Amino acid sequence: MNDRYVVRVEKMEQVTPTIKAFTLSSNTATLEQFGAGAHLTLHLPMGNRQYSLINNPLDMKNEYKIAVKNLGSEQGGSRYLHEQLEVGDIIEVSGPDNYFPVHLEAQHYLFFAAGIGITPFLSMMSYLSTLGKTFELHYAAPHVENCPFHEEITNKYSKQAYVYLGSREEKRKKLKEALRNRKVGTHVYMCGPKSFMEMLNDSTKELHFPQRVVHEERFRPALVIRDPKPFCVSVNGKDLVFVKENESLLERLRNEGYSIPYACRMGICGSCEVTLCEGEVLHSDSFLTEQEKKSKMLSCVSRGVGDIAIDVEQDGSEK
Amino acid sequence: MSNSSKEFPFPFTKDSYAYSNNSILLDPARSVAVSSHYIEEVKLKRNLLNQNHERCFRALPLSLEAQWEVLLLVFKELSTCEPQYFTLEQRGNAYQFTNHLLREVESFSFKDSSSIEVEPLDLAGRHVQEDLIIMGDRHDGLFLEAGQLCFPSNWSLTFVLGMEFKAIHTPVPGITDNRFIEKVERFITRIRPNSAWERKNWSVTITNKLDTPLETYSDWGKLRYNVTEANAGELVNLRVEVQRLYRLPVTNDILFSIHTYLLPLNELISNDEWLKKFYTNVKTLPKEIADYKGISLYKRELMTFLERALTQRKIER
């Protein structure tokens, strides 16, 4: 599940001049199932990288498929995968996780992809086809040569796929047009560069789509604090507490007699939330929203930078 | 020690009552467990299903994909984790599940509803002691979309079908304080694929009756008036639900399984630590929780019984 394990590179295919697809498998372990929109985390020498799984979740034969665009940067993970990796190599992975799940309650799906942003929709389209659900793909790319899986998509989904090439302005106009006059129950999914997502987000707002039917990555993977530093905490405006580098704020507060509730100690349940009054915090949880992070922190995983001030609720007789 | 005592998931860790999200991550992820009461409890479940099917099984059409996912998940888990009792064979899309404890074979084609006589979740539930609930993780919240519920503690599947998570829990006293229920809901929505979390929930049942649905309250609710200091040891049972939340990887919905254990107080008090912890927890229980759990009616008799046991065993209160 969360643990790291190893897979073997079974196959590599050049999809476009800059995009390669990798098939990963295992002879010894049964690979976990995944849902449409899920991704795998690859643990590479230069750090962790996430890639969407592109195979059909209902037709998974102990293998994961990903497609990677070579972004070309010197220390980049994508360049490493393109230039260093060979069939037969072993790589360490974890997951799959899914921050971009397909909601089956939708009556119809509108997928918007640009370039390599197509990858999550490959698993979604094959999954929904198997289930007999209706969808459309609106796919923008600079040219056919730089349009990954163009042939496969236009063959397999000839009636559902709309490919937009050509000038930026023209594409914008057409993509916006594709959002118009939709029925209640239509869900919008988008994946691509920031400007592409912003344009679509603006259009969905203009057209009064309920924001809960507009989906992009739900939340980012949590930040891992690699090199924890000590910090100083003022609690409820009176006590001063020093958190050492090898302990969490939660542990220190409990040792000081604060009866902070807690449960998962992994930053996902939210039990150990405290109010942040002042100071900078490295948030390492996957629970709080961006808005909440301004005034709250989870004491089990997140850490102050230098000095911070917090308020904690007293829930009992311990202090 | 009886099997019931040995297997009993004693829920209290502290010497006073505290309501919290006391979930732990299960490694490996499991959705069900087989206890020494397997055969009798599965037979009881099937009797209840046969006699009151509408009360014990409900499902919305939207849940069908998740139901199939649960069926295969449960059968795979049973055959992998309890291979001496269960076997699952696969040939293409055709599966054959053998339950050696009950000497039964189920053959079906995956996702072919014509190959099974009941809905997939109903079939899965007929081979486990757990109640099985599917919570759909929708764009606008978590909804109860299907359930096979034979052993509820005073709730009704018919009533909650299609309801949203927070609405289902509104009757629990204090559940909205400090946004508690919202946090639990968010916790559930963050559970990762193929992961399972477990928590224990407790209550008290009069007699060793597992099936206490709201629909038959008039039969079992009145038993609460019968508790005396003299019969409490026999009549009063600590009821513990081991609840598991499992993220289904393919549909991204949540399987919520409930395994209910009962232990009569006479057995419970033979363990000094259990006796002391149960006593201190009931003693510090806020009144509205005692009312909610139905304990208020006989709390005085129960406390006298426990105090006498503490004195007899020379345990400090």
Interface residues (C-beta under 8 A of the other chain):
Chain A: M1 N2 E32 Q33 F34 G35 A38 P57 L58 G95 P96 D97 N98 P101 V102 H103 L104 E105 A106 L131 H187 R212 V213 H215 P261 A263 C264 M266 I268 C269 G270 S271 E273 S286 F287 E313 G316
Chain B: A18 S20 N21 N22 S23 I24 L25 D27 P28 A29 L62 E65 G136 D137 R138 H139 D140 N178 K183 R186 F187 R190 I191 R192 P193 N194 S195 W197 P249 V250 T251 N252
